[in-house]
Amino acid sequence: MHAGDGTGDDTVVAATVETPRARLVPEGTRVAAFFDVDNTIIRGASAFHLAVGLYRRGFFRKHDLLKFAWEQARYRAFGENREQIDDVRARALDIMRGHSVAEVTAIAEDVYDEVLSLRIYPGTQTLLDAHLAEGHAVWLVTATPVEIGELIARRLGASGALGTVAEHRDGFYTGRLVGDLLHGEAKASAVRALAEREGYDLGLCHAYGDSTNDVPILSTVGHPCAINPDGRLRRHAAEVGWPVREFRTRRRQARRGVNAASLAGVVWALAVVGRSLRRSVLRRTEGR
């Protein structure tokens, strides 16, 4: 994790965090597997579930949570796009300003136990475990804040994580990024830098992603694979001959526009807000 210099340049900076399991990977291994997180390992957007956890602890307003929920629904239904991601990033950074890294990390641990651990695709977990059993290094590569990537990597026994770095000074977030969002081509650049540092042969390496925005990282390795792909990635995979693995259930129903599954995040957020409002009304009533 990094504290930035606040220059605001566009240099790609990805925090590299190793987990204790990394010691079990043979020294000098030349093979690594790189996994995207959202909709590849975990169903939906991990940052949204963190946002719900932060809301419950008073980090931001109900209006902010509903905005995050709507973005989650759009993401589940139509995939991600850069404009959407930039908007969510800006609001998230503003919310995090002034909060401590330790506080957010502790909340993220709770969110993993309460929510994220239940949303892991068993098929992807099996793939990840198979790579570890083969003695391969396994890295999560995500636009999600590196603290979340690190947590998920540690819980899954992966070697480490590359993620977006939110600047912090003296243990508190400043509301700025160090470098740029780890997304699209930035992911591929971070993987190439990591491979050079660790001595991985990218021609022997594997990569897994769900979105057309993962094409750069998938194109960087010798063994790409699309997992739960959006429509554009599915078409691209068919054109170039990449394998596709589908771990979602009732996929065809889930892809019929913004249906009940896609709106699950909004319903959840509304329920959380509704419970909060009811508690507020009851407190006012009892205080009369």
BAKEMAR-649777 format. One record per residue: x, y, z of N, C-alpha, C in turn; residue in three letters. Coordinates in Angstrom, 2 decimals, padded with zeros to 5 digits. Atoms other than C-alpha are relative to their C-alpha. Layout:
BEGIN
     n_c1     n_c2     n_c3    ca_c1    ca_c2    ca_c3     c_c1     c_c2     c_c3  type
        X        Y        Z        X        Y        Z        X        Y        Z   ALA
...
***
This chain:
BEGIN
     n_c1     n_c2     n_c3    ca_c1    ca_c2    ca_c3     c_c1     c_c2     c_c3  type
   000.85  -001.19   000.00   000.00   000.00   000.00   000.88   001.23   000.00   MET
  -000.85  -001.15   000.23   001.29   003.40  -000.91  -000.63   001.28   000.50   HIS
   000.43  -001.37  -000.21   001.06   006.97   000.24   000.55   000.80  -001.15   ALA
  -000.44  -000.65   001.22   001.19   009.10  -002.87   000.61   001.36   000.26   GLY
  -000.63  -001.31  -000.11   002.96   012.33  -003.62  -000.93   001.12  -000.37   ASP
   001.00  -001.01   000.28  -000.23   014.08  -004.71   000.22   000.75  -001.29   GLY
  -000.28  -000.72   001.23   001.14   015.02  -008.13  -001.15  -000.08  -000.98   THR
   001.17   000.12   000.87  -002.00   013.73  -009.89   000.34  -000.37  -001.42   GLY
  -000.32   000.37   001.36  -000.09   012.47  -012.95  -000.72  -001.30  -000.36   ASP
   000.73   001.16   000.49  -001.38   009.58  -015.08   000.86  -001.26  -000.01   ASP
  -000.84   001.18  -000.07   001.44   007.15  -014.31  -000.76  -001.14   000.65   THR
   000.68   001.15  -000.57   000.09   003.68  -013.70   000.78  -000.48   001.21   VAL
  -000.60   000.50  -001.22   000.83   002.65  -010.14  -000.92  -001.06   000.56   VAL
   000.81   001.09  -000.56  -000.39  -000.68  -008.86   000.70  -000.53   001.24   ALA
  -000.59   000.56  -001.21   000.20  -001.75  -005.31   000.11  -001.51  -000.17   ALA
  -000.24   001.42   000.06   001.68  -005.23  -005.15   000.06  -000.53   001.42   THR
   000.08   000.49  -001.37   000.70  -007.07  -001.99   000.06  -001.51  -000.02   VAL
  -000.14   001.44  -000.07   001.90  -010.60  -001.27  -000.64  -000.54   001.27   GLU
   000.66   000.64  -001.13   000.04  -012.97   001.02   000.90  -001.12   000.54   THR
  -000.83   001.08  -000.55   001.51  -015.65   003.32   000.05  -001.24  -000.88   PRO
   000.06   001.20   000.85   000.43  -018.37   000.85   001.09   000.06  -001.09   ARG
  -000.99  -000.14   001.06   002.99  -016.93  -001.63   001.25  -000.81   000.31   ALA
  -001.19   000.76  -000.35   005.72  -018.75   000.29  -000.10  -001.46  -000.45   ARG
   000.20   001.38   000.43   004.17  -022.06  -000.86   000.25  -000.16  -001.50   LEU
  -000.29   000.07   001.43   004.80  -021.22  -004.53   001.51  -000.23  -000.17   VAL
  -001.43   000.28   000.15   008.13  -022.72  -005.65   000.78   001.24  -000.41   PRO
  -000.85  -001.14   000.34   010.90  -020.15  -005.78   000.45  -000.12  -001.45   GLU
  -000.43   000.00   001.40   011.70  -019.16  -009.34  -001.04  -000.49  -000.98   GLY
   001.03   000.44   000.94   008.38  -020.30  -010.81  -000.13   000.99  -001.15   THR
   000.10  -000.85   001.19   007.97  -018.97  -014.34  -001.44   000.15  -000.46   ARG
   001.39  -000.01   000.43   004.21  -019.46  -014.52  -000.86   000.68   001.05   VAL
   000.95  -000.66  -000.89   001.52  -017.23  -013.03  -001.37   000.00  -000.66   ALA
   001.37  -000.16   000.48  -002.25  -017.00  -013.34  -000.55   001.29   000.56   ALA
   000.50  -001.32  -000.39  -003.89  -013.58  -013.26  -001.53   000.00  -000.12   PHE
   001.46   000.04  -000.06  -007.53  -013.30  -012.21  -000.55   001.40   000.22   PHE
   000.85  -001.14  -000.31  -009.85  -010.32  -012.55  -000.88  -000.41   001.19   ASP
   000.79   000.31  -001.20  -012.13  -010.08  -009.47  -001.50   000.08  -000.26   VAL
   001.45  -000.20   000.09  -015.58  -008.62  -010.17  -000.59  -000.78  -001.17   ASP
   000.69   000.85   000.97  -017.84  -011.08  -012.02   000.88  -001.09  -000.59   ASN
  -000.88   001.11   000.37  -014.82  -013.36  -012.53   000.16  -000.94   001.19   THR
  -000.08   000.77  -001.25  -014.20  -014.50  -008.95  -001.26   000.20   000.83   ILE
   001.13  -000.36  -000.86  -017.02  -012.69  -007.16  -001.16   000.52  -000.84   ILE
   001.19  -000.45   000.72  -020.56  -012.21  -008.45  -000.30   001.45   000.35   ARG
   000.27  -001.41  -000.22  -021.20  -008.50  -008.92   001.27   000.79   000.29   GLY
  -001.11  -000.91  -000.25  -019.01  -005.58  -007.89   000.36   000.00   001.48   ALA
  -000.42   000.08  -001.40  -017.01  -006.09  -004.70  -000.01   001.36   000.67   SER
  -000.02  -001.34  -000.59  -016.68  -002.33  -004.18  -001.39   000.43   000.44   ALA
   001.36  -000.35  -000.42  -020.47  -002.00  -004.03  -000.31  -000.59   001.36   PHE
   000.28   000.65  -001.28  -020.69  -004.48  -001.18   000.79   000.66   001.13   HIS
  -000.75  -000.78  -000.99  -017.95  -002.58   000.63  -000.75   001.30   000.29   LEU
   000.73  -001.25  -000.20  -019.99   000.58   000.07  -001.19  -000.20   000.94   ALA
   001.11   000.28  -000.91  -022.99  -001.03   001.79   000.52  -000.10   001.43   VAL
  -000.58   000.12  -001.34  -020.77  -001.94   004.73   000.40   001.34   000.57   GLY
  -000.38  -001.34  -000.46  -019.44   001.60   004.92  -001.22   000.83   000.35   LEU
   001.22  -000.74  -000.29  -022.95   003.03   004.75  -000.55  -000.38   001.36   TYR
   000.54   000.47  -001.28  -024.06   000.89   007.67   000.78   000.55   001.18   ARG
  -000.82  -000.54  -001.08  -021.23   002.40   009.66   000.11   001.52  -000.07   ARG
   000.13  -001.44  -000.01  -022.17   005.98   008.83   000.98   000.78  -000.85   GLY
  -000.98  -000.70   000.83  -019.60   006.81   006.15  -000.64   001.01  -000.95   PHE
   000.61  -000.91   000.97  -022.07   008.44   003.78  -001.52  -000.10   000.07   PHE
   001.45  -000.16  -000.08  -025.71   009.27   003.06  -000.75  -001.08  -000.77   ARG
   000.85   000.96   000.70  -028.61   007.11   001.86   000.02   000.26  -001.51   LYS
   000.00  -000.36   001.42  -028.59   009.02  -001.44   001.22  -000.58  -000.70   HIS
  -001.22   000.54   000.58  -024.99   007.95  -002.07  -000.12  -001.51  -000.21   ASP
   000.14   001.44   000.10  -025.81   004.29  -001.39  -000.92  -000.37  -001.17   LEU
   000.91   000.30   001.10  -028.72   004.36  -003.83   000.68   000.20  -001.35   LEU
  -000.75  -000.20   001.24  -026.42   005.77  -006.51   000.93  -001.18  -000.27   LYS
  -000.87   001.16   000.15  -023.92   002.99  -005.89  -000.81  -001.24  -000.41   PHE
   000.84   001.15   000.30  -026.75   000.44  -006.01  -000.44   000.01  -001.46   ALA
   000.42  -000.10   001.40  -027.97   001.74  -009.36   001.16  -000.35  -000.94   TRP
  -001.15   000.34   000.81  -024.45   001.49  -010.78   000.25  -001.50   000.04   GLU
  -000.16   001.44  -000.12  -024.24  -002.07  -009.46  -000.98  -000.72  -000.91   GLN
   000.99   000.63   000.86  -027.46  -002.96  -011.26   000.36   000.14  -001.47   ALA
  -000.43  -000.22   001.39  -026.22  -001.41  -014.51   001.15  -000.91  -000.35   ARG
  -001.18   000.83   000.24  -022.95  -003.30  -014.18  -000.41  -001.45  -000.20   TYR
   000.43   001.38   000.11  -024.70  -006.63  -013.63  -000.75  -000.24  -001.31   ARG
   000.84   000.20   001.18  -027.03  -006.07  -016.59   000.75   000.21  -001.30   ALA
  -000.57  -000.42   001.27  -024.85  -004.40  -019.21   001.53  -000.04  -000.05   PHE
  -001.46  -000.05  -000.01  -021.22  -004.76  -018.13   000.48   001.39   000.37   GLY
  -000.59  -001.26  -000.46  -018.82  -001.97  -017.28   000.41   000.88  -001.17   GLU
  -000.59  -000.91   000.98  -017.73   001.13  -019.18   000.80   001.06   000.75   ASN
  -000.95  -000.89  -000.66  -015.06   003.72  -018.47  -000.68   001.21   000.64   ARG
   000.69  -001.16  -000.57  -017.44   006.65  -017.93  -000.66  -000.35   001.33   GLU
   000.66   000.45  -001.22  -019.41   004.70  -015.35   001.02  -000.20   001.11   GLN
  -001.03   000.28  -000.99  -016.24   003.56  -013.58   000.61   001.29   000.53   ILE
  -000.58  -001.27  -000.44  -014.78   007.08  -013.49  -000.94   000.74   000.94   ASP
   000.97  -000.68  -000.85  -018.00   008.44  -011.98  -000.04  -000.62   001.39   ASP
   000.01   000.70  -001.29  -018.10   005.78  -009.27   001.29   000.28   000.75   VAL
  -001.30  -000.24  -000.63  -014.40   006.28  -008.59   000.05   001.36   000.67   ARG
  -000.05  -001.36  -000.55  -014.76   010.04  -008.09  -000.82   000.12   001.27   ALA
   000.85  -000.08  -001.19  -017.64   009.65  -005.64   000.57  -000.81   001.15   ARG
  -000.57   000.84  -001.05  -015.94   006.83  -003.78   001.20   000.67   000.66   ALA
  -001.17  -000.67  -000.56  -012.71   008.78  -003.35  -000.41   001.15   000.91   LEU
   000.47  -001.11  -000.83  -014.61   011.77  -002.02  -000.54  -000.50   001.33   ASP
   000.55   000.58  -001.23  -016.42   009.56   000.50   001.11  -000.45   000.94   ILE
  -001.06   000.57  -000.82  -013.16   008.00   001.69   000.90   001.06   000.63   MET
  -000.91  -001.04  -000.50  -011.39   011.31   002.33  -000.15   000.18   001.51   ARG
  -000.02  -000.24  -001.43  -010.38   011.68   005.97  -000.19  -001.23   000.85   GLY
   000.16   001.24  -000.76  -011.11   008.08   006.97   001.33  -000.76   000.06   HIS
  -001.28   000.69  -000.16  -008.31   005.84   008.23   000.02  -001.30  -000.78   SER
  -000.19   001.26   000.72  -006.90   002.91   006.27  -000.37  -001.17   000.92   VAL
   000.27   001.10  -000.95  -007.15   000.72   009.39  -001.50  -000.21   000.16   ALA
   001.45   000.09  -000.17  -010.86   001.51   009.79  -000.64  -000.67  -001.20   GLU
   000.60   000.55   001.21  -011.71   000.73   006.18   000.39  -001.47  -000.18   VAL
  -000.45   001.39   000.12  -009.63  -002.47   006.19  -000.78  -000.90   000.94   THR
   000.76   000.80  -000.96  -011.42  -003.72   009.32  -001.43  -000.22  -000.50   ALA
   001.36   000.14   000.54  -014.81  -003.04   007.70   000.00  -000.97  -001.17   ILE
  -000.09   000.91   001.15  -013.68  -004.83   004.54   000.08  -001.45   000.44   ALA
  -000.07   001.36  -000.53  -012.85  -007.91   006.61  -001.41  -000.50   000.35   GLU
   001.37   000.37  -000.37  -016.41  -007.92   007.98  -000.85  -000.25  -001.25   ASP
   000.79   000.13   001.22  -017.89  -007.42   004.50   000.35  -001.31  -000.71   VAL
  -000.37   001.28   000.62  -015.90  -010.37   003.18  -000.71  -001.16   000.70   TYR
   000.61   001.10  -000.75  -017.17  -012.63   005.94  -001.52  -000.04  -000.19   ASP
   001.46  -000.08   000.05  -020.77  -011.41   005.68  -000.57  -000.18  -001.40   GLU
   000.58  -000.06   001.35  -021.18  -011.07   001.91   000.90  -000.65  -001.06   VAL
  -000.82   000.39   001.14  -018.25  -011.62  -000.44   000.31  -001.49  -000.01   LEU
  -000.33   001.42  -000.05  -017.38  -015.11   000.77  -001.15  -000.86  -000.52   SER
   001.17   000.74   000.48  -020.92  -016.18  -000.18  -000.25   000.20  -001.49   LEU
   000.24  -000.34   001.40  -020.66  -014.73  -003.70   001.14  -000.45  -000.91   ARG
  -001.10   000.51   000.80  -017.53  -016.53  -004.90  -000.51  -001.12  -000.91   ILE
   000.39   001.06   000.93  -018.07  -018.65  -008.01   000.82  -001.25   000.31   TYR
  -000.75   001.23  -000.30  -017.15  -022.24  -007.05   000.90  -000.43  -001.15   PRO
  -000.81   000.40   001.14  -015.90  -022.87  -010.58   001.31   000.76  -000.08   GLY
  -001.22  -000.80   000.03  -013.44  -020.00  -010.42   000.91  -000.38   001.16   THR
  -000.79   000.45  -001.15  -012.33  -021.08  -006.95   000.76  -001.28  -000.35   GLN
  -000.64   001.25   000.39  -011.58  -024.53  -008.40   001.18   000.26  -000.94   THR
  -001.09  -000.36   000.91  -009.49  -023.01  -011.20   001.18   000.59   000.76   LEU
  -001.06  -000.64  -000.78  -007.55  -020.85  -008.75   000.77  -001.03   000.82   LEU
  -000.64   001.03  -000.81  -006.87  -023.80  -006.46   000.85  -000.94  -000.86   ASP
  -000.76   000.89   000.89  -005.73  -025.91  -009.43   001.34   000.62  -000.38   ALA
  -001.26  -000.68   000.32  -003.13  -023.30  -010.37   000.96  -000.07   001.19   HIS
  -000.85   000.08  -001.18  -001.82  -023.23  -006.81   000.55  -001.41   000.17   LEU
  -000.44   001.39  -000.13  -001.67  -027.02  -006.77   001.10  -000.34  -001.01   ALA
  -001.03   000.21   001.02   000.44  -026.87  -009.95   001.29   000.76   000.32   GLU
  -001.19  -000.78  -000.35   002.90  -024.57  -008.19   000.08   001.32  -000.71   GLY
   000.02  -001.28   000.69   001.84  -021.51  -010.17  -000.23   001.14   001.01   HIS
   000.37  -001.19  -000.75   001.80  -018.03  -008.68  -001.39   000.44  -000.46   ALA
   001.36  -000.45   000.32  -001.75  -016.63  -008.54  -000.17   001.43   000.50   VAL
   000.16  -001.41  -000.34  -002.41  -012.90  -008.61  -001.39   000.49  -000.39   TRP
   001.23  -000.69   000.34  -005.65  -010.95  -008.47   000.37   001.36  -000.56   LEU
  -000.30  -001.27   000.68  -005.64  -007.93  -010.80  -001.33   000.71  -000.17   VAL
   001.34  -000.59  -000.09  -008.50  -005.53  -010.17   000.03   001.51   000.07   THR
   000.15  -001.45  -000.15  -009.66  -001.95  -010.50  -000.48   000.37   001.39   ALA
   000.42  -000.22  -001.38  -011.02  -002.35  -006.98   001.18   000.48   000.83   THR
  -001.11  -000.44  -000.85  -008.95  -000.64  -004.24   000.87  -001.17   000.44   PRO
  -000.93   001.10  -000.28  -005.85  -002.67  -003.48  -000.26  -000.62   001.36   VAL
   000.31   000.59  -001.31  -006.96  -003.11   000.14  -001.00  -001.14  -000.13   GLU
   001.00   001.05   000.21  -009.93  -005.14  -001.13   000.63  -001.17  -000.75   ILE
  -000.68   001.06   000.74  -007.83  -007.06  -003.65   000.90  -000.81   000.90   GLY
  -000.89   000.68  -000.94  -005.31  -007.87  -000.92  -000.78  -000.92   000.92   GLU
   000.82   000.79  -000.92  -008.03  -009.08   001.44  -000.51  -001.27  -000.68   LEU
   000.54   001.16   000.70  -009.64  -011.36  -001.15   001.10  -000.99  -000.34   ILE
  -001.12   000.88   000.31  -006.25  -012.71  -002.23   000.43  -000.80   001.23   ALA
  -000.42   000.69  -001.23  -005.32  -013.53   001.35  -001.00  -001.06   000.40   ARG
   001.02   000.96  -000.40  -008.64  -015.24   002.05  -000.06  -001.21  -000.94   ARG
   000.05   001.09   000.97  -008.42  -017.32  -001.15   001.32  -000.75  -000.08   LEU
  -001.29   000.66   000.02  -004.79  -018.27  -000.52   000.83   000.31  -001.23   GLY
  -000.75  -000.38   001.19  -003.54  -016.48  -003.65   001.34   000.62   000.39   ALA
  -001.35  -000.51  -000.25  -000.01  -015.16  -004.02   000.01   001.49   000.33   SER
   000.03  -001.44  -000.26  -000.96  -011.48  -003.99  -001.01   000.71  -000.88   GLY
   001.00  -000.79   000.73  -002.94  -008.65  -005.55   000.63   001.25  -000.59   ALA
  -000.27  -001.30   000.60  -002.53  -005.73  -007.91  -001.33   000.74  -000.01   LEU
   001.26  -000.74  -000.05  -005.13  -003.01  -007.41   000.21   001.49  -000.07   GLY
  -000.04  -001.46   000.02  -005.98   000.66  -007.65   000.44   000.51   001.38   THR
  -000.57  -000.50  -001.24  -004.12   002.69  -005.03  -000.60   001.36   000.35   VAL
   000.49  -001.27  -000.53  -005.95   005.36  -003.05   001.08   000.61   000.89   ALA
  -001.05  -000.67  -000.76  -003.49   007.87  -001.65  -000.40   000.15   001.46   GLU
   000.24  -000.29  -001.41  -003.17   008.10   002.11   001.26   000.58   000.61   HIS
  -001.10  -000.62  -000.73  -001.01   010.19   004.41  -000.25  -000.18   001.49   ARG
   000.10   000.23  -001.45  -000.32   009.35   008.05  -001.16  -000.93   000.33   ASP
   001.03   001.00  -000.26  -002.78   006.47   007.74  -001.41   000.42  -000.33   GLY
   001.33  -000.49   000.34  -005.71   008.56   006.40  -000.09   000.29  -001.50   PHE
   000.19  -000.22   001.43  -007.12   008.71   002.88  -000.12   001.49  -000.32   TYR
   000.02  -001.40   000.41  -006.65   012.00   001.02  -001.12   000.32  -000.99   THR
   001.02  -000.23   001.04  -009.38   011.52  -001.60   000.60   000.06  -001.39   GLY
  -000.65   000.02   001.31  -006.85   011.21  -004.45   000.55  -001.39  -000.28   ARG
  -000.63   001.26   000.39  -005.39   008.30  -006.40   001.50   000.18  -000.13   LEU
  -001.41   000.06   000.38  -001.76   007.33  -006.73   000.01  -000.63  -001.39   VAL
   000.09   000.49   001.36  -001.42   006.97  -010.49  -001.43  -000.01  -000.48   GLY
   001.32   000.05   000.62  -004.51   005.93  -012.42  -000.75  -001.24   000.47   ASP
   000.81   001.18  -000.29  -007.34   003.44  -012.03   000.62  -001.20  -000.70   LEU
  -000.56   001.21   000.61  -006.07  -000.11  -012.65  -001.11  -000.67  -000.80   LEU
   001.13   000.40   000.83  -008.37  -000.82  -015.56   000.46  -000.06  -001.45   HIS
  -000.32   000.08   001.42  -008.11  -001.92  -019.18   001.49  -000.20  -000.24   GLY
  -001.42   000.11   000.35  -004.64  -001.38  -020.60   000.89   000.15   001.21   GLU
  -000.80  -000.16  -001.21  -003.40  -000.32  -017.16   000.22  -001.35   000.69   ALA
  -000.17   001.34  -000.57  -003.99  -003.89  -015.95   001.12  -000.74  -000.72   LYS
  -001.02   000.70   000.78  -001.88  -005.28  -018.78   001.39   000.56   000.30   ALA
  -001.29  -000.61  -000.32   000.91  -002.80  -018.03   000.50  -000.45   001.36   SER
  -000.38   000.43  -001.34   000.89  -003.76  -014.36   000.45  -001.46   000.00   ALA
  -000.37   001.42   000.08   001.04  -007.47  -015.22   001.36  -000.15  -000.67   VAL
  -001.31   000.09   000.66   003.96  -006.95  -017.60   001.12   000.42   000.94   ARG
  -001.01  -000.46  -000.95   005.84  -005.02  -014.93   000.24  -001.05   001.09   ALA
  -000.14   001.03  -001.02   005.14  -007.72  -012.34   000.75  -001.21  -000.56   LEU
  -000.65   001.15   000.61   006.22  -010.48  -014.74   001.50   000.24  -000.17   ALA
  -001.42  -000.31   000.14   009.49  -008.72  -015.43   000.72  -000.06   001.33   GLU
  -000.60   000.00  -001.33   010.16  -008.27  -011.74   000.16  -001.40   000.57   ARG
   000.01   001.32  -000.60   009.27  -011.84  -010.77   000.57  -001.09  -000.90   GLU
  -000.57   000.99   000.91   010.66  -013.58  -013.84  -001.02  -000.94  -000.61   GLY
   001.02   000.84   000.62   007.35  -014.95  -015.16   000.15   000.04  -001.52   TYR
   000.04   000.08   001.45   007.25  -016.12  -018.77  -001.45   000.19  -000.43   ASP
   001.40  -000.30   000.31   004.07  -014.47  -020.04  -000.57  -000.97  -001.03   LEU
   000.48   000.98   000.96   003.86  -016.99  -022.87  -000.51  -001.27   000.66   GLY
   000.45   001.18  -000.75   003.35  -019.70  -020.24  -001.10   000.33   001.00   LEU
   000.93  -000.45  -001.04   001.02  -017.64  -018.04  -001.45  -000.08  -000.46   CYS
   001.44   000.07   000.22  -002.77  -017.68  -017.75  -000.65   001.30   000.48   HIS
   000.77  -001.17  -000.46  -005.32  -014.86  -017.41  -001.48  -000.28  -000.18   ALA
   001.44   000.22  -000.01  -009.03  -014.81  -016.65  -000.71   001.33   000.21   TYR
   000.77  -001.23  -000.15  -011.53  -011.96  -017.09  -001.38  -000.16  -000.58   GLY
   001.40   000.11   000.41  -015.21  -011.28  -017.73  -000.45   001.07  -000.97   ASP
   000.45  -001.18   000.72  -015.30  -007.99  -019.60   000.87   000.28  -001.21   SER
  -000.81  -000.42   001.15  -014.20  -006.60  -022.94   001.16   000.89   000.43   THR
  -001.10  -000.80  -000.51  -012.08  -004.26  -020.83   001.17  -000.84   000.49   ASN
  -001.08   000.91  -000.38  -010.04  -007.34  -019.85   000.77  -000.53  -001.21   ASP
  -000.70   000.48   001.19  -008.97  -007.95  -023.45   001.50   000.31   000.04   VAL
  -001.45  -000.25  -000.06  -005.58  -006.19  -022.90   000.76  -001.01   000.86   PRO
  -000.72   000.94  -000.86  -004.61  -008.44  -019.99  -000.10  -001.43  -000.55   ILE
   000.14   001.33   000.59  -005.99  -011.55  -021.71   000.94  -000.16  -001.19   LEU
  -000.88   000.06   001.17  -003.95  -010.70  -024.81   001.47  -000.02   000.37   SER
  -001.39  -000.09  -000.45  -000.79  -010.37  -022.73   000.61  -001.37   000.28   THR
  -000.49   001.31  -000.41  -000.53  -014.06  -021.78  -000.20  -001.04  -001.10   VAL
   000.13   001.07   000.97  -000.20  -017.31  -023.66  -001.25  -000.82   000.12   GLY
   001.19   000.82  -000.25  -003.28  -018.89  -022.09  -001.13   000.86   000.58   HIS
   001.13  -000.81  -000.48  -006.24  -016.48  -021.89  -001.26  -000.83   000.08   PRO
   001.30   000.68  -000.11  -009.71  -017.57  -020.82  -001.04   001.00   000.47   CYS
   001.11  -000.88  -000.39  -012.99  -015.64  -020.66  -000.89  -000.75   000.97   ALA
   000.89   000.60  -001.00  -015.04  -016.37  -017.53  -001.23   000.89   000.14   ILE
   001.26  -000.76  -000.12  -018.72  -015.31  -017.39   000.04   001.25  -000.88   ASN
  -000.27  -001.20   000.80  -018.05  -012.99  -020.34  -001.24   000.81  -000.32   PRO
   001.06  -000.84   000.54  -020.14  -010.01  -021.31  -000.08  -000.26  -001.50   ASP
   000.26   000.31   001.41  -021.48  -009.98  -024.85   001.17   000.31  -000.91   GLY
  -001.10  -000.38   000.87  -018.55  -008.14  -026.43   001.20  -000.92   000.18   ARG
  -001.13   000.91  -000.22  -015.92  -010.33  -024.78  -000.32  -001.38  -000.57   LEU
   000.38   001.31   000.56  -017.86  -013.46  -025.77   000.22  -000.02  -001.51   ARG
  -000.19  -000.05   001.45  -017.85  -012.35  -029.40   001.48   000.03  -000.35   ARG
  -001.43  -000.09   000.27  -014.17  -011.43  -029.28   000.68  -001.35   000.23   HIS
  -000.59   001.30  -000.30  -013.28  -014.77  -027.67  -000.28  -001.00  -001.14   ALA
   000.35   000.89   001.10  -015.12  -016.61  -030.46   000.84   000.32  -001.24   ALA
  -000.77  -000.41   001.18  -013.28  -014.58  -033.12   001.46  -000.43   000.08   GLU
  -001.43   000.29  -000.13  -009.79  -015.22  -031.72   000.28  -001.40   000.53   VAL
  -000.18   001.37  -000.43  -010.39  -018.74  -030.42   000.36  -000.19   001.46   GLY
  -000.26   000.16  -001.43  -010.14  -018.11  -026.68  -001.06  -000.92   000.62   TRP
   001.00   000.80  -000.70  -011.83  -020.66  -024.40  -000.89   000.87   000.88   PRO
   000.99  -000.70  -000.82  -014.92  -019.56  -022.46  -000.49  -000.95   001.07   VAL
   000.55   000.79  -001.11  -015.98  -020.82  -019.05  -001.17   000.78   000.58   ARG
   001.21  -000.64  -000.52  -019.48  -020.08  -017.78  -000.36  -000.60   001.35   GLU
   000.28   000.48  -001.35  -020.01  -020.36  -014.03  -001.27   000.60   000.59   PHE
   001.25  -000.56  -000.48  -023.21  -018.35  -013.72  -001.12  -001.00  -000.17   ARG
   001.17   000.86   000.14  -026.50  -020.11  -013.18  -001.13   000.78  -000.66   THR
   001.14  -000.61   000.70  -029.61  -019.41  -015.29   000.43   001.25  -000.76   ARG
  -000.59  -001.16   000.68  -027.52  -017.15  -017.49  -000.97   000.68  -000.95   ARG
   000.88  -000.62   000.99  -030.11  -016.63  -020.19  -001.04   000.88   000.66   ARG
   000.98  -000.82  -000.71  -032.69  -015.38  -017.73   000.66   001.26   000.54   GLN
  -000.68  -001.16  -000.59  -030.11  -013.09  -016.10   000.32   001.05  -001.03   ALA
  -000.39  -000.96   001.03  -029.33  -011.46  -019.44  -001.20   000.67  -000.65   ARG
   001.18  -000.63   000.58  -032.93  -010.38  -020.17  -000.19   001.39   000.58   ARG
   000.10  -001.38  -000.47  -032.38  -006.69  -019.53   000.28   000.11   001.47   GLY
  -000.19  -000.24  -001.43  -032.49  -005.30  -016.02  -001.09  -000.76   000.74   VAL
   001.01   000.81  -000.63  -034.34  -008.17  -014.38   000.22  -000.05   001.50   ASN
  -000.07   000.07  -001.46  -034.74  -009.23  -010.78   001.41  -000.25   000.49   ALA
  -001.37   000.28  -000.45  -031.21  -010.62  -010.55   000.86   001.24  -000.13   ALA
  -000.82  -001.19   000.22  -029.69  -007.45  -011.99  -000.33   001.10   000.99   SER
   000.42  -001.05  -000.93  -031.67  -005.28  -009.61   000.19  -000.39   001.46   LEU
  -000.16   000.45  -001.38  -030.67  -007.23  -006.53   000.71   001.04   000.85   ALA
  -000.74  -001.01  -000.76  -028.23  -004.53  -005.50  -000.89   001.16   000.40   GLY
   000.90  -001.10  -000.32  -030.88  -001.82  -005.68  -000.98  -000.41   001.10   VAL
   000.96   000.47  -001.01  -033.37  -003.90  -003.69   000.67  -000.06   001.36   VAL
  -000.73   000.10  -001.26  -030.75  -004.58  -001.05   000.21   001.38   000.61   TRP
  -000.25  -001.35  -000.50  -029.84  -000.92  -000.78  -001.28   000.64   000.52   ALA
   001.27  -000.56  -000.45  -033.49   000.10  -000.54  -000.42  -000.60   001.34   LEU
   000.35   000.65  -001.27  -034.00  -002.45   002.22   000.82   000.57   001.14   ALA
  -000.86  -000.56  -001.05  -031.02  -001.11   004.16  -000.47   001.40   000.37   VAL
   000.46  -001.36  -000.25  -032.23   002.47   003.75  -001.34  -000.02   000.72   VAL
   001.31   000.08  -000.62  -035.78   001.47   004.65   000.09  -000.35   001.48   GLY
  -000.16   000.36  -001.41  -034.69  -000.20   007.88   000.55   001.16   000.81   ARG
  -000.56  -001.14  -000.69  -032.64   002.84   008.76  -001.05   001.07   000.25   SER
   001.04  -001.01  -000.15  -035.58   005.16   008.16  -001.01  -000.41   001.07   LEU
   000.95   000.47  -001.01  -037.89   002.98   010.25   000.55   000.17   001.40   ARG
  -000.61  -000.18  -001.32  -035.43   003.03   013.13  -000.02   001.46   000.42   ARG
   000.02  -001.43  -000.31  -035.22   006.82   012.90  -001.38   000.45   000.44   SER
   001.37  -000.37  -000.34  -039.02   007.16   012.96  -000.36  -000.53   001.39   VAL
   000.31   000.58  -001.31  -039.31   004.81   015.93   000.68   000.76   001.13   LEU
  -000.71  -000.75  -001.04  -036.68   006.72   017.88  -000.69   001.32   000.27   ARG
   000.68  -001.31  -000.20  -038.49   010.02   017.26  -001.33  -000.21   000.72   ARG
   001.30   000.27  -000.62  -041.83   008.44   018.22   000.16  -000.30   001.49   THR
  -000.22   000.36  -001.40  -040.44   006.96   021.42   000.46   001.18   000.84   GLU
  -000.52  -001.14  -000.73  -038.84   010.26   022.34  -001.04   001.06   000.30   GLY
   001.06  -001.00  -000.24  -042.14   012.12   022.35  -000.58  -000.14   001.41   ARG
***
